[in-house]
Amino acid sequence: MLEKVQADRQAKLDAIRAMGIDPYGWRYDNVEPIPSILKRHEDFAAGKDANAEEPMPTPARTAGRIVLLRDMGKMIFAHLRDAEGQMQIALRKNALSEANWGLAKLLDLGDVIGVQGPVQATRTGEVTIWAEEITILCKGLLPMPEKFHGLSDIETRTRQRYLDLMTNPDSAARFRKRVRIIEHIRRKLNERNYLEVETPVLQSIYGGAAARPFTTHHNTLHCDLFLRISPELYLKRLLVGGMERVYEFSRNFRNEGIDASHNPEFTLLELYEAYADYNVMMEIAEDVISTAAAPYAEQVGPEADRMEADAARLDAACQSADKAVAAGKVDAEAARHANERRQAEAAELRKTAAVYRQAAELVAKGRVALPYGDTVIDYTTPWRRAKYADLLEAHAGVKIDDVPAVRQKARQLGIAEHKMADAVVINEVFEATAEPTLTQPTFVCDYPAELCPLTRRDPNDPNTALRFELFIAQMEIANAYTELNDPAIQKNTLTQQLHGEGDETMRVMDEDFVTALMHGMPPAGGMGVGIDRVIMLLTNTASIRDVILFPLLKPEVVSGSE
C-alpha cells in the first residue's frame, strides 16, 4: 500500500517537473506568520458591520504544510499549518492561472506550499485565504499519518520526531515553550549579574556528580576521555579565577538507566555565586521557576474551557451518529465503534479539564498553580523548607542517628543493606519512604555529610552537610550546596569511598581542582537544576522523552541485517 502511495506521489512530482516547475522550491520572501494574518483579519472585522462581506484591503502571503485537503472539483479547500498556526485556504479554478490550477490538482497532504491572496471569511465564518497564486516549495513523497493516533506509540513519536511535530501541534507548542522557559531563566540570571560561560564536554577526569560516565578516546593525544557528567568543578575553578557569578546550560552525559525522568543525555543548569550560600540558591530556585510558571498559570482557565468545549463537541458528534444510524444513513457497527472512541476521548478530556479547573481556582485567588498529571502544583513562594532528618523520622519512623533501627527498616523495605555504609543505607531508606511524599515544592535541607563530598559542613554539626535538594511532584529538580572551599577537607573527602556507592560516586580525585582550591576559592553557593524536568513540570508532560527533541533510543534493527 505504501509503495503504491509513494509511486503515485512520485508520478505527481514528475508531472510538476514536466510543467517546468521545480518540485522542491526556492526562496520565498515576505512570508507572514499565520497567527499574524488571523489577527489582522480579526482587527479588520471588528471595525466592520457584522454582515459586511468584503476581504481585507491588504492580501496575505504565507507558507506552510498542507494538513487537510478537500478536492471539490473546481474548488479545493486546504488547511495550511506553519510553525505557530493553521488556517484555511481556498483554491479556485477561475481565480488561478491555468498552470497554477494544474499544480493545485497535483497537491497532496504534507506538501509545503506558498500562497498569496485576499483574506475573507466563508459563509460559515472560517477565515480563509482565497488564493490568487500558489507556489510549490516541497513535494512530499511519503504520506503524513492520517491521524495523530497513528503516532501514539512513544518510541515512534520520538524516533521520528519530525512526524510528531508535523502532525501534533501540542508537541510543537511544547518545544516552543521549552525555548521560552530557558530564555526566561537566562534573563533572570543575567539580571542578577551572572555571566554565562562554557566549560569542556570532553574531560580527562570526570566529577561533580554521582554518576557513571561515557568513555571515548582521543586518537591524536592517545588518551581516554570522559563525556562530562557535570560542569561543577570547572565552574568552581572560575570562582577561584575571580569570576564571581557564573552559570552554564550544559549538556551532560551519564551512563545510566532510562525511564520517565531519566535520559542519558540531558540539560543541566549549574550556577555558582561567590559570597553566597545554599539559602541564596533557594531564593534563586524559587524566583526563576515560579516566575517561569506564572504565564502558563494564567492559561489554565481558558485551557479547561477548551477541553470542556471539545468534550461537548464529541458528545454532539455521538448524537449525530446515533441519528444517522436511526435514519439508516450509516453502518451501525462502524458508528458504534466511532462513538466508543469519542466517548472515551470525551471522558479523558473532562478528567483532565477538572484538574485544570482546580488550578484555575487557585490562580483566581492569586496563586501560581499548574496541573501536573492528576495533581495541581502550587508554585507560589515561599516554598516549604524541611530537614532531611525530620522527614526521615516522619515517614520511615526512625531517627537518623539510630543506625540499627535504620538498617532494620531497610531490611523491611527489601533493601540489601548489609554491604552498604551507614549513610548509604540511610539515604536508601529516605528515598523509599520520604521522597514519594514530596509533591508540592519542598527544599529538603541538611543531608548526611558522608553523602556530600563537595559540600561544606554545618559548623555546629560536622555530620551534617549544608546541602538541599528541591523536590516537586516526587522528582528531584535541583541540588545545591554551601560549597566546600577548604582544600585539605576536599582532598580527604574525595579519597574516602563509601561501601555501596559502586562506580556511581562523586569521589573521583581531581588533583588540579584541589590545587585550584589551594589558591583560594571564596565562600560560595552553587546549584544544579534539571532543566528537562522543569520543562516536564511546566508543560504537564509525564515523560522526559517528550521534552527532549531527540532522546536516546536503541538503534533500530534493519530487516535482514545481522
C-alpha positions as CSV (number, residue, x, y, z in Angstrom):
1,M,0.0,0.0,0.0
2,L,2.8,2.4,1.0
3,E,4.6,1.6,-2.3
4,K,1.5,2.5,-4.3
5,V,1.1,5.8,-2.5
6,Q,4.7,6.6,-2.9
7,A,4.6,5.7,-6.6
8,D,1.5,8.0,-7.1
9,R,3.3,10.9,-5.4
10,Q,6.4,10.3,-7.5
11,A,4.2,10.5,-10.6
12,K,2.8,13.8,-9.4
13,L,6.3,15.1,-8.8
14,D,7.4,14.1,-12.3
15,A,4.3,15.8,-13.7
16,I,5.2,19.0,-11.8
17,R,8.7,18.8,-13.3
18,A,7.2,18.3,-16.7
19,M,5.4,21.6,-16.2
20,G,8.8,23.3,-15.8
21,I,8.3,23.8,-12.1
22,D,10.9,22.7,-9.5
23,P,9.0,20.5,-7.0
24,Y,11.5,21.4,-4.3
25,G,11.1,25.1,-4.5
26,W,13.3,28.1,-3.9
27,R,13.5,31.1,-1.7
28,Y,10.0,32.5,-0.9
29,D,10.1,36.0,0.5
30,N,7.7,38.2,2.6
31,V,6.1,35.2,4.4
32,E,3.6,36.4,7.1
33,P,3.0,34.1,10.0
34,I,-0.5,32.6,10.1
35,P,-1.3,34.0,13.6
36,S,-0.5,37.5,12.3
37,I,-2.9,37.0,9.3
38,L,-5.7,35.8,11.6
39,K,-5.1,38.8,14.0
40,R,-5.1,41.3,11.1
41,H,-8.5,39.9,10.0
42,E,-9.8,39.9,13.5
43,D,-8.9,43.6,13.8
44,F,-10.3,44.4,10.3
45,A,-13.6,42.6,11.0
46,A,-14.0,44.3,14.4
47,G,-14.2,47.6,12.6
48,K,-16.8,46.5,10.0
49,D,-20.5,45.8,10.0
50,A,-21.1,42.3,11.3
51,N,-22.9,41.4,8.0
52,A,-20.3,43.0,5.7
53,E,-18.7,40.6,3.3
54,E,-15.5,42.0,1.9
55,P,-11.9,41.0,2.1
56,M,-9.1,42.7,4.0
57,P,-7.6,45.5,2.0
58,T,-4.1,44.0,2.2
59,P,-3.8,40.5,0.8
60,A,-1.9,37.8,2.7
61,R,1.2,35.9,1.7
62,T,2.2,32.9,3.7
63,A,3.7,29.4,3.5
64,G,3.2,26.1,5.3
65,R,2.4,22.4,5.1
66,I,-0.9,21.1,3.8
67,V,-2.6,19.2,6.7
68,L,-6.1,18.9,5.3
69,L,-7.2,18.7,1.7
70,R,-10.7,18.5,0.2
71,D,-10.9,18.5,-3.6
72,M,-14.5,19.5,-4.7
73,G,-13.9,19.6,-8.4
74,K,-13.5,23.3,-9.4
75,M,-12.6,24.3,-5.9
76,I,-10.1,22.8,-3.4
77,F,-10.2,23.7,0.3
78,A,-7.0,23.0,2.3
79,H,-5.7,23.8,5.7
80,L,-2.2,25.2,5.8
81,R,-0.1,24.9,9.0
82,D,3.1,26.9,9.8
83,A,5.2,27.0,12.9
84,E,2.6,28.6,15.1
85,G,-0.8,28.4,13.5
86,Q,-3.2,26.9,11.0
87,M,-5.8,28.4,8.6
88,Q,-7.9,27.5,5.6
89,I,-7.0,28.3,2.0
90,A,-9.3,28.1,-1.0
91,L,-8.0,27.2,-4.5
92,R,-10.5,28.1,-7.2
93,K,-10.1,27.2,-10.9
94,N,-11.5,30.6,-12.0
95,A,-9.1,32.5,-9.7
96,L,-5.8,30.8,-10.6
97,S,-3.9,30.7,-13.8
98,E,-4.1,27.5,-15.9
99,A,-0.7,26.5,-14.7
100,N,-1.4,27.2,-11.1
101,W,-4.7,25.2,-11.3
102,G,-2.8,22.3,-12.8
103,L,-0.3,22.5,-10.0
104,A,-3.2,22.6,-7.4
105,K,-4.6,19.4,-8.8
106,L,-1.2,17.7,-8.1
107,L,-1.0,18.6,-4.4
108,D,-1.1,16.1,-1.6
109,L,-1.3,16.2,2.2
110,G,2.1,17.0,3.6
111,D,3.2,19.2,0.6
112,V,4.8,22.5,1.5
113,I,3.4,25.5,-0.5
114,G,3.3,29.2,-0.6
115,V,0.1,31.0,-1.1
116,Q,-1.0,34.6,-1.8
117,G,-4.4,36.2,-2.0
118,P,-7.1,38.2,-0.2
119,V,-8.4,37.1,3.2
120,Q,-12.1,36.8,3.8
121,A,-14.3,34.7,6.0
122,T,-16.5,32.0,4.4
123,R,-20.3,31.9,5.0
124,T,-19.7,29.6,7.9
125,G,-17.3,32.1,9.4
126,E,-14.0,30.4,8.7
127,V,-11.2,32.9,7.9
128,T,-9.8,31.9,4.5
129,I,-7.1,33.0,2.1
130,W,-8.7,33.0,-1.4
131,A,-5.6,32.1,-3.4
132,E,-4.6,34.0,-6.4
133,E,-1.2,32.4,-6.7
134,I,0.3,29.2,-5.2
135,T,4.0,28.1,-5.3
136,I,5.2,24.6,-4.6
137,L,8.0,24.7,-2.1
138,C,8.5,21.0,-1.4
139,K,6.6,17.9,-2.7
140,G,6.3,15.2,-0.1
141,L,6.9,11.6,-1.4
142,L,5.7,9.9,1.8
143,P,2.2,10.4,3.3
144,M,1.6,12.1,6.6
145,P,-0.1,9.9,9.3
146,E,-3.9,10.2,8.7
147,K,-4.4,11.0,12.4
148,F,-2.0,11.6,15.3
149,H,-3.4,8.4,16.9
150,G,-1.3,6.7,14.3
151,L,1.7,8.0,16.2
152,S,0.5,7.2,19.7
153,D,3.5,4.9,20.3
154,I,6.0,6.9,22.2
155,E,9.1,5.3,20.6
156,T,7.7,6.1,17.1
157,R,7.0,9.7,18.1
158,T,10.5,10.2,19.5
159,R,12.3,8.2,16.8
160,Q,10.5,10.1,14.0
161,R,10.2,13.4,15.8
162,Y,9.6,15.2,12.5
163,L,6.3,13.3,12.1
164,D,5.3,14.1,15.7
165,L,5.9,17.9,15.2
166,M,4.3,17.8,11.8
167,T,1.0,16.2,12.9
168,N,0.8,17.2,16.6
169,P,0.5,21.0,17.2
170,D,0.6,20.3,21.0
171,S,4.1,18.7,20.7
172,A,5.4,21.6,18.6
173,A,4.0,24.1,21.1
174,R,5.7,22.2,24.0
175,F,9.1,22.6,22.4
176,R,8.5,26.3,21.8
177,K,7.6,26.6,25.5
178,R,10.9,24.9,26.3
179,V,12.8,27.6,24.4
180,R,10.9,30.4,26.1
181,I,11.3,28.9,29.6
182,I,15.1,28.6,29.1
183,E,15.2,32.2,27.8
184,H,13.3,33.3,30.9
185,I,15.7,31.6,33.2
186,R,18.7,33.0,31.3
187,R,17.2,36.5,31.5
188,K,16.6,36.2,35.3
189,L,20.2,35.1,35.9
190,N,21.6,37.9,33.7
191,E,19.6,40.4,35.7
192,R,21.4,39.1,38.8
193,N,24.8,39.9,37.1
194,Y,25.6,36.3,36.4
195,L,27.9,35.5,33.4
196,E,27.0,32.7,31.1
197,V,30.1,30.6,30.3
198,E,31.1,27.4,28.6
199,T,33.2,24.5,30.1
200,P,34.6,21.3,28.5
201,V,32.4,18.5,27.4
202,L,35.4,16.2,27.0
203,Q,37.3,15.8,30.3
204,S,40.3,13.8,31.3
205,I,38.8,13.4,34.8
206,Y,35.1,13.4,35.4
207,G,33.5,14.7,38.6
208,G,30.8,16.9,40.2
209,A,28.1,14.2,40.4
210,A,27.5,10.6,41.4
211,A,27.2,9.0,38.0
212,R,28.9,6.6,35.7
213,P,30.5,8.4,32.7
214,F,30.7,7.6,29.0
215,T,34.2,7.0,27.8
216,T,35.8,7.9,24.5
217,H,39.3,8.0,23.0
218,H,41.3,10.9,21.5
219,N,43.5,9.4,18.7
220,T,45.9,12.3,18.4
221,L,46.5,12.7,22.2
222,H,46.5,8.9,22.7
223,C,44.3,9.1,25.8
224,D,40.9,8.1,27.0
225,L,38.5,10.9,27.8
226,F,35.1,11.2,29.5
227,L,32.0,13.0,28.4
228,R,31.2,15.3,31.3
229,I,28.6,14.2,33.9
230,S,28.6,17.8,35.4
231,P,30.4,21.1,34.8
232,E,30.7,21.7,38.5
233,L,34.5,21.5,39.1
234,Y,35.3,23.8,36.1
235,L,32.7,26.4,37.2
236,K,34.3,26.4,40.7
237,R,37.7,27.0,39.1
238,L,36.2,30.1,37.6
239,L,35.3,31.3,41.1
240,V,38.9,30.9,42.0
241,G,39.9,33.0,39.0
242,G,37.7,35.9,40.1
243,M,34.5,35.3,38.0
244,E,32.2,35.7,41.0
245,R,28.8,34.7,39.4
246,V,28.8,32.2,36.6
247,Y,26.3,29.8,35.1
248,E,26.1,27.3,32.2
249,F,23.3,25.5,30.4
250,S,25.3,22.3,29.9
251,R,24.6,19.1,28.0
252,N,25.6,16.3,30.3
253,F,26.0,12.5,29.7
254,R,25.5,9.8,32.3
255,N,25.7,6.2,31.5
256,E,22.7,5.2,33.5
257,G,19.2,3.8,33.1
258,I,16.4,5.3,31.0
259,D,12.9,5.9,32.5
260,A,10.2,8.6,32.6
261,S,12.5,11.1,34.4
262,H,16.0,10.0,33.2
263,N,17.7,10.3,29.8
264,P,21.5,9.6,29.4
265,E,21.9,12.9,27.6
266,F,20.2,15.9,29.4
267,T,20.4,19.6,30.0
268,L,21.6,20.8,33.4
269,L,21.7,24.4,34.6
270,E,24.6,24.9,37.0
271,L,25.3,28.3,38.7
272,Y,27.8,29.4,41.3
273,E,27.9,32.7,43.3
274,A,30.8,33.9,45.4
275,Y,30.0,35.1,49.0
276,A,26.6,33.3,48.9
277,D,25.4,30.0,50.5
278,Y,22.6,27.4,49.9
279,N,20.0,29.8,51.3
280,V,20.7,32.2,48.4
281,M,20.3,29.3,46.0
282,M,16.9,28.5,47.5
283,E,15.8,32.1,46.7
284,I,17.1,31.9,43.1
285,A,15.4,28.5,42.6
286,E,12.1,29.9,43.8
287,D,12.4,33.0,41.7
288,V,13.3,31.5,38.4
289,I,10.9,28.6,38.5
290,S,7.9,30.4,40.0
291,T,8.2,33.3,37.6
292,A,8.6,30.9,34.6
293,A,5.4,29.1,35.7
294,A,3.4,32.3,36.1
295,P,2.5,33.0,32.4
296,Y,1.3,29.4,32.0
297,A,-0.8,29.6,35.2
298,E,-2.8,32.4,33.5
299,Q,-3.7,30.0,30.7
300,V,-5.2,27.1,32.8
301,G,-8.7,28.5,32.9
302,P,-9.0,29.0,29.2
303,E,-7.4,25.6,28.6
304,A,-10.1,24.0,30.9
305,D,-12.8,25.8,28.8
306,R,-11.3,24.5,25.6
307,M,-11.2,20.9,26.8
308,E,-14.8,21.1,28.1
309,A,-15.9,22.5,24.7
310,D,-14.0,19.8,22.8
311,A,-15.7,17.2,25.0
312,A,-19.1,18.7,24.3
313,R,-18.4,18.6,20.5
314,L,-17.6,14.9,20.8
315,D,-20.9,14.4,22.6
316,A,-22.7,16.2,19.8
317,A,-20.9,14.0,17.3
318,C,-22.1,10.9,19.1
319,Q,-25.7,12.2,19.0
320,S,-25.4,13.0,15.3
321,A,-24.0,9.5,14.6
322,D,-26.9,7.9,16.5
323,K,-29.4,9.9,14.4
324,A,-27.7,8.8,11.2
325,V,-27.9,5.2,12.3
326,A,-31.6,5.6,13.1
327,A,-32.1,7.1,9.6
328,G,-30.3,4.2,8.0
329,K,-27.6,6.5,6.6
330,V,-24.5,4.9,8.2
331,D,-23.4,1.4,9.3
332,A,-24.5,0.8,12.9
333,E,-21.4,-1.2,13.8
334,A,-19.0,1.4,12.4
335,A,-20.9,4.2,14.2
336,R,-20.8,2.2,17.5
337,H,-17.0,1.9,17.3
338,A,-16.6,5.5,16.4
339,N,-18.8,6.6,19.3
340,E,-16.9,4.4,21.7
341,R,-13.7,6.2,20.7
342,R,-15.4,9.6,21.0
343,Q,-16.9,8.8,24.4
344,A,-13.5,7.6,25.8
345,E,-11.8,10.8,24.4
346,A,-14.5,13.0,25.9
347,A,-14.2,11.3,29.3
348,E,-10.4,11.8,29.3
349,L,-10.9,15.4,28.3
350,R,-13.3,16.1,31.2
351,K,-11.0,14.3,33.6
352,T,-8.1,16.5,32.6
353,A,-10.2,19.6,32.5
354,A,-11.2,19.0,36.1
355,V,-7.6,19.2,37.2
356,Y,-7.1,22.4,35.2
357,R,-10.2,23.8,36.7
358,Q,-8.7,23.2,40.2
359,A,-5.6,25.0,39.2
360,A,-7.7,27.9,37.8
361,E,-9.5,28.3,41.1
362,L,-6.1,28.7,42.8
363,V,-5.0,31.2,40.1
364,A,-8.1,33.2,40.7
365,K,-7.1,33.6,44.3
366,G,-3.7,35.0,43.3
367,R,-1.7,31.7,43.4
368,V,0.7,30.4,40.8
369,A,-0.7,26.9,40.1
370,L,-0.3,24.4,37.3
371,P,-1.6,20.9,36.7
372,Y,0.8,18.0,36.6
373,G,-0.9,14.8,35.8
374,D,-3.8,14.3,38.3
375,T,-2.2,16.8,40.7
376,V,-2.2,20.6,41.0
377,I,1.3,22.0,41.9
378,D,1.3,25.4,43.7
379,Y,4.4,27.3,42.8
380,T,3.5,30.3,44.9
381,T,6.5,31.3,47.0
382,P,7.9,30.9,49.6
383,W,8.3,27.1,49.3
384,R,8.4,24.6,52.1
385,R,11.8,24.0,53.8
386,A,12.1,20.7,55.6
387,K,15.0,18.9,57.4
388,Y,16.2,15.6,55.9
389,A,16.4,14.1,59.4
390,D,12.8,15.2,60.2
391,L,11.4,13.8,57.0
392,L,13.2,10.5,57.6
393,E,11.7,10.2,61.1
394,A,8.2,11.3,59.9
395,H,8.0,8.8,57.1
396,A,10.3,6.0,58.0
397,G,9.7,6.1,61.7
398,V,13.4,6.0,62.5
399,K,15.8,8.6,63.8
400,I,18.8,9.4,61.6
401,D,21.3,8.6,64.3
402,D,19.7,5.3,65.3
403,V,21.7,3.2,62.7
404,P,20.4,-0.2,63.9
405,A,16.8,1.0,63.5
406,V,17.6,2.4,60.1
407,R,19.1,-0.9,59.0
408,Q,16.1,-2.8,60.3
409,K,13.8,-0.5,58.4
410,A,15.9,-1.1,55.3
411,R,15.5,-4.8,55.6
412,Q,11.8,-4.4,56.0
413,L,11.8,-2.4,52.7
414,G,13.8,-5.1,50.9
415,I,17.0,-3.1,50.7
416,A,20.2,-5.2,50.7
417,E,21.9,-3.1,53.3
418,H,24.5,-5.5,54.7
419,K,27.2,-4.3,52.3
420,M,26.3,-0.6,52.4
421,A,27.9,2.2,54.5
422,D,25.6,3.7,57.1
423,A,25.0,6.9,55.2
424,V,24.1,5.0,52.0
425,V,21.6,2.9,53.9
426,I,20.0,6.0,55.5
427,N,19.6,7.5,52.0
428,E,18.2,4.4,50.5
429,V,15.5,4.4,53.3
430,F,14.9,8.1,52.8
431,E,14.4,7.6,49.0
432,A,12.0,4.8,49.6
433,T,9.9,6.4,52.3
434,A,10.1,10.2,52.3
435,E,10.6,11.1,48.6
436,P,7.3,9.7,47.4
437,T,5.5,12.2,49.7
438,L,7.2,15.3,48.2
439,T,4.6,16.5,45.8
440,Q,4.4,20.3,46.4
441,P,7.7,22.2,46.1
442,T,9.9,21.3,49.0
443,F,13.5,22.1,49.8
444,V,14.9,19.1,51.7
445,C,17.8,20.5,53.7
446,D,20.9,19.3,55.6
447,Y,21.9,15.9,54.3
448,P,24.3,13.3,55.9
449,A,27.8,14.7,55.4
450,E,29.2,11.4,54.2
451,L,27.0,11.6,51.1
452,C,28.2,15.1,50.2
453,P,32.0,15.2,49.5
454,L,31.8,18.6,47.8
455,T,29.7,20.3,50.4
456,R,30.6,22.4,53.4
457,R,29.7,21.0,56.8
458,D,27.4,22.6,59.4
459,P,29.7,24.4,61.8
460,N,27.6,23.1,64.7
461,D,27.3,19.5,63.4
462,P,30.1,18.1,61.3
463,N,27.9,15.1,60.5
464,T,25.5,17.4,58.5
465,A,26.2,18.9,55.1
466,L,24.8,22.3,54.1
467,R,23.0,20.8,51.1
468,F,19.5,20.9,49.8
469,E,17.6,19.0,47.1
470,L,14.4,20.6,45.7
471,F,11.6,18.1,45.1
472,I,8.5,18.8,43.1
473,A,6.0,16.0,42.1
474,Q,8.3,13.4,43.7
475,M,11.1,14.4,41.3
476,E,14.4,15.9,42.3
477,I,14.5,19.2,40.4
478,A,17.6,20.9,41.9
479,N,20.6,20.1,44.1
480,A,22.5,22.8,45.9
481,Y,25.3,23.3,48.4
482,T,27.1,25.8,50.5
483,E,30.3,25.0,48.7
484,L,33.3,23.4,50.4
485,N,36.4,25.5,49.9
486,D,38.9,24.0,52.3
487,P,41.4,22.1,50.1
488,A,42.5,19.8,52.9
489,I,39.0,18.6,53.7
490,Q,38.2,18.4,50.0
491,K,41.1,16.2,49.2
492,N,40.2,13.9,52.1
493,T,36.5,13.6,51.1
494,L,37.4,12.8,47.5
495,T,39.5,9.9,48.6
496,Q,37.1,8.2,51.0
497,Q,35.0,5.7,49.1
498,L,31.7,4.6,50.8
499,H,30.6,1.0,50.6
500,G,27.6,0.6,48.5
501,E,28.2,3.6,46.2
502,G,29.8,1.5,43.5
503,D,31.1,3.3,40.5
504,E,28.3,5.9,40.7
505,T,30.2,8.2,43.1
506,M,31.4,11.7,43.4
507,R,34.6,10.5,44.9
508,V,36.9,10.8,41.9
509,M,40.2,12.6,42.7
510,D,40.9,15.7,40.7
511,E,44.3,17.0,41.9
512,D,44.1,20.1,39.7
513,F,40.8,21.0,41.3
514,V,42.3,20.7,44.8
515,T,45.3,22.8,43.6
516,A,42.8,25.5,42.5
517,L,41.2,25.5,46.0
518,M,44.7,25.9,47.5
519,H,44.9,29.2,45.6
520,G,41.7,30.3,47.4
521,M,38.1,30.0,46.4
522,P,35.7,32.4,48.2
523,P,32.8,31.1,50.2
524,A,30.0,30.3,47.7
525,G,26.7,28.8,47.0
526,G,26.1,26.6,44.0
527,M,23.2,24.8,42.4
528,G,22.3,22.4,39.6
529,V,18.8,22.4,38.1
530,G,17.5,19.7,35.9
531,I,16.1,21.7,33.0
532,D,14.3,18.9,31.3
533,R,12.4,18.1,34.5
534,V,11.5,21.8,34.9
535,I,10.1,21.7,31.4
536,M,8.1,18.5,32.2
537,L,6.5,20.2,35.1
538,L,5.6,23.5,33.4
539,T,4.3,21.8,30.3
540,N,2.4,19.0,32.2
541,T,4.4,16.3,30.4
542,A,4.8,12.8,32.0
543,S,7.9,11.6,30.2
544,I,11.3,13.3,29.8
545,R,11.5,11.9,26.3
546,D,8.6,14.2,25.3
547,V,10.5,17.3,26.3
548,I,13.8,16.4,24.5
549,L,13.6,16.7,20.8
550,F,15.8,13.7,20.1
551,P,16.2,11.5,23.2
552,L,18.5,8.5,23.1
553,L,16.8,5.4,21.7
554,K,18.1,1.9,21.0
555,P,19.1,1.7,17.3
556,E,16.5,0.1,15.1
557,V,17.4,-3.3,13.7
558,V,17.2,-3.2,9.9
559,S,15.4,-6.1,8.5
560,G,17.9,-8.6,7.0
561,S,20.9,-7.2,8.9
562,E,22.9,-9.2,11.4
